[in-house]
Amino acid sequence: MEREVILVRDGVAVWRGFVKAPSPSTPASARDYLDLAWRKALDEGAVTAEDAGRVQFRFP
């Protein structure tokens, strides 16, 4: 299953995207989706490692 995740820093959406469950055969937890979204946002340059702890995650 795919879920939309929004990353917010200082009240501003800095990344928005869809992430797929790590494994289609087992249900994914919210934490799984958040980890995948964080890594994807890092790879795309939307956040940096220094943003850890300051970014909020939202599911629309």
C-alpha positions, 0 to 999 in steps of 0.5 A: 500500500502507498501512503502520502506523507508530508514533512513540515519544518517550522510550520512550512511543508518542505516535502510531500510525496508518496511512499510504498510499504517496505513489503507488500506481504506484511502490513507496514506501520506508521513508523515504517512509512515515516522512515521511508519518507525521511530517507526519500526526502534526504535523498531528494535534498528537501531536508538535511541530517541536521533537520532530524528532530525538527521535522514533523510528519503528517498524513493527510 
